[in-house]
Amino acid sequence: MIVVYGKPVNTLKATTFQNTDWNSCLSLCYYSTPCLVAWQHGATCFNFNYTATGPVTKLENGSVVAFKVDNPGDQCPSGTNPPTFNNNNATGSLYVTDLTAANKATWVYYTIYLAGNTWNFTYTYNTSCPIEFVSVIHADGSIVCFKQWTSNDPTGFSYNRSVELCTGINATLAGISYPVELTYIKNTLQSIRNDMKINNTYVRIDGKRTGGCQSDPTRAACKTVDGFKFSDPTVKSLAQYDWITDPSAQEKANNNCIVLVVNGSKPIQADVRSCDIDSPLQPLIVICKKPAWIG
C-alpha cells in the first residue's frame, strides 16, 4: 500500500467500517483481495473495491489515501507524485474469486494514471472461463470449465455428434477427474431434471471403449481407465465414476460409450451404453469440459 495526500471524489460505493483507526483501515484493504484504495474520514474507514473505485483527487496536505499497487522490486519506490512515481503509470493485479458466480475466478488488471490533479483507473479482465461456461475450482486451486447442451429433438445426441459439439467450442467431452466435478455434474443434471423436466435420458460424457476391449470388456484391464479412450486428458482413473454395475457393462455388443443415466428419481450413475442413438433412453444432454484461462 502506498500512502499519499489525496481524497476520493465520492464514497457512494465504498465499503465502510465504523470506529476504525487508520492502521486498521489500511490492513482491511490490504488483506481484502478486491480492495484497491483505502481512505479514512474521522473514525470511519472507507475501502474501495475495484468495482467501486472512482477518481481520487491529489492533495498537498491534510487527507491521506492509500493505493494498492504492484511493487516488482524489493525496495520502496521513490519519485514525485506517488503512486504514479515521476508521472509513470502504476499497475496492479487482483485474483478475485466469487464462489456464487458462474465464473468463479477472474484476474483483474488495473492501471492508475495521473491527469492534472486527479488519479484515474482503467481495468482489463481475464475470466477463468468463457461467458457460456461455468467454472469449477478444485481443492488444489486449479480450475476447469463446463458447458452442457440439451436437445429438443427426441432422437438426442450420438457420441460422434457430441464430440463435434464440444470440439466446436474448443472443449472435449467431459471426463470426471475430481470429486467436485462429479458433484457439479450431478447438481447440474438435477437442476435440468427440475427445470426442464428431462427425467429419463442418458448424458453424453467422455469415454469410449477401446477396440481391444469391445469384444471382451470383462478382462481386468478393460475395467480400468485403460479400457477406454478419453479425449479429456485429465482422466487418469475411474475412481470418480459411480457405476450402476461396473465398467465392464455391455448389455449389447455396441454398448461401448460411457454415459450418465438420469432415470426418474433414481440416483444419477454411470453406465456403458450405445455410442449411437439406439439405446433404451435417448441421450438428450451433452457435457463438455475445457481447461481454464484458454479463452
Residue pairs with C-beta under 8 A, 6 or more apart in sequence:
1 26
1 29
1 30
1 38
1 66
1 67
1 68
2 66
2 67
2 69
2 77
2 82
2 83
2 90
3 26
3 64
3 65
3 66
4 58
4 64
4 65
4 66
4 67
4 82
4 83
5 58
5 59
5 60
5 61
5 62
5 63
5 64
5 65
6 39
6 56
6 57
6 58
6 59
6 63
6 64
6 65
6 119
7 39
7 56
7 57
7 59
7 63
7 65
8 14
8 37
8 39
8 46
8 48
8 54
8 55
8 56
8 57
8 65
9 54
9 55
9 56
9 57
9 118
10 54
11 39
11 41
11 46
13 48
13 49
13 51
13 52
13 54
14 39
14 46
14 47
14 48
14 52
15 35
15 46
15 47
15 48
15 49
15 52
16 44
16 45
16 46
16 47
17 24
17 25
17 28
17 44
17 45
17 47
18 43
18 44
18 45
19 43
20 28
20 40
20 43
20 44
20 45
21 40
21 43
22 40
22 45
22 64
24 45
25 38
25 39
25 40
25 45
25 46
25 47
26 38
26 66
28 35
28 38
28 45
28 47
29 35
29 36
29 37
29 38
29 47
29 48
29 66
29 68
30 38
30 68
32 47
32 49
33 94
33 95
33 96
33 97
34 49
34 50
34 51
34 94
34 96
34 108
35 47
35 48
35 49
35 50
35 68
36 48
36 49
36 50
36 53
36 67
36 68
36 92
36 94
36 110
36 121
37 47
37 48
37 53
37 56
37 65
37 66
37 67
37 68
38 45
38 46
38 47
38 48
38 65
38 66
39 45
39 46
39 48
39 63
39 64
39 65
39 66
40 46
40 64
41 63
48 54
50 94
50 96
50 108
50 110
50 121
50 123
53 121
54 121
55 118
55 119
55 120
55 121
56 65
56 67
56 118
56 119
57 117
57 118
57 119
58 81
58 114
58 117
58 118
58 119
67 83
67 90
67 112
67 119
68 92
69 83
69 90
69 91
69 92
69 112
70 90
70 91
70 92
70 93
71 77
77 85
78 85
79 85
79 86
79 88
80 86
80 87
81 87
81 114
83 90
83 112
83 119
84 90
84 112
84 113
84 114
84 119
87 114
89 111
89 112
89 113
90 111
90 112
90 113
91 109
91 110
91 111
91 112
92 109
92 110
92 112
93 107
93 108
93 109
93 110
94 107
94 108
94 110
95 105
95 106
95 107
95 108
96 105
96 106
96 107
96 108
97 104
97 105
97 106
97 137
98 104
98 105
98 106
99 137
102 129
102 133
102 134
102 135
103 127
103 128
103 129
103 131
103 133
103 134
103 135
104 128
104 135
104 136
104 137
104 143
105 127
105 128
105 135
105 137
105 143
105 292
106 125
106 126
106 127
106 128
107 125
107 126
108 123
108 124
108 125
109 123
109 124
109 125
109 126
110 121
110 122
110 123
110 124
111 121
111 122
111 123
112 119
112 120
112 121
113 119
113 120
113 122
114 120
126 293
128 135
128 143
128 145
128 292
128 293
129 135
129 143
129 145
129 290
129 292
130 145
130 169
130 295
132 147
132 169
133 145
133 146
133 147
133 290
134 145
134 146
134 147
134 184
134 188
135 143
135 144
135 145
135 146
135 292
136 143
136 144
136 145
136 146
136 180
136 181
136 184
137 143
137 180
138 144
138 178
138 180
138 181
139 178
139 180
142 292
143 291
143 292
143 293
144 181
144 234
144 289
144 290
144 291
144 292
145 171
145 289
145 290
145 291
145 292
146 174
146 181
146 184
146 185
146 188
146 287
146 288
146 289
147 169
147 171
147 287
147 288
147 289
148 188
148 192
148 285
148 286
148 287
148 288
149 157
149 162
149 165
149 285
149 286
149 287
149 288
150 192
150 196
150 198
150 284
150 285
151 157
151 284
151 285
154 282
154 284
155 277
155 282
156 201
156 202
156 277
156 282
156 283
156 284
157 165
157 204
157 277
157 283
157 284
157 285
157 286
158 275
158 276
158 277
158 283
159 204
159 208
159 257
159 275
159 276
160 275
162 173
162 204
162 283
162 286
163 172
163 173
163 231
165 286
165 288
166 172
166 173
166 286
166 288
166 289
169 288
169 290
170 290
170 294
170 295
171 288
171 289
171 290
172 206
172 231
172 232
172 233
172 288
172 289
172 290
173 204
173 205
173 206
173 207
173 231
173 232
173 286
173 287
173 288
173 289
174 181
174 185
174 205
174 206
174 232
174 287
174 288
174 289
175 205
175 206
175 207
175 230
175 232
175 234
175 235
175 289
176 182
176 185
176 205
176 235
176 240
176 241
177 232
177 234
177 235
177 236
177 240
178 240
179 240
181 240
181 289
182 240
182 241
182 242
185 205
185 260
185 287
186 268
188 287
189 203
189 260
189 262
189 268
189 285
190 268
192 198
192 262
192 285
193 199
193 262
198 262
198 284
198 285
199 262
199 263
199 264
199 265
200 262
200 263
200 264
200 281
201 262
201 281
201 282
201 283
201 284
201 285
202 259
202 260
202 261
202 262
202 271
202 273
202 279
202 281
202 282
202 283
202 284
202 285
203 259
203 260
203 261
203 262
203 268
203 283
203 285
203 286
203 287
204 257
204 259
204 283
204 285
204 286
204 287
205 258
205 259
205 260
205 287
206 230
206 231
206 232
206 235
206 258
206 289
207 228
207 229
207 230
207 235
207 257
207 258
208 228
208 229
208 256
208 257
208 258
208 275
209 217
209 222
209 227
209 228
209 229
209 256
209 257
209 272
210 222
210 226
210 227
210 228
210 229
212 222
213 219
213 221
213 222
213 227
213 228
214 253
214 256
216 222
217 223
217 227
217 247
217 248
217 249
217 250
217 272
218 248
219 227
221 227
222 247
222 248
223 246
223 247
223 248
224 237
224 238
224 247
225 235
225 236
225 237
225 238
227 247
228 247
228 258
232 289
238 247
241 247
241 258
241 270
242 267
242 268
242 269
242 270
243 249
243 269
243 270
243 271
244 261
244 269
244 270
244 271
245 271
247 272
248 272
249 255
249 271
249 272
250 256
250 272
251 273
252 274
254 274
254 275
254 276
254 278
255 272
255 273
255 274
255 279
256 272
256 274
256 275
257 272
257 273
257 274
257 275
258 270
258 271
258 272
259 270
259 271
259 272
259 273
259 283
260 268
260 269
260 270
260 271
261 268
261 269
261 270
261 271
261 281
262 268
262 285
263 281
273 279
273 283
277 283
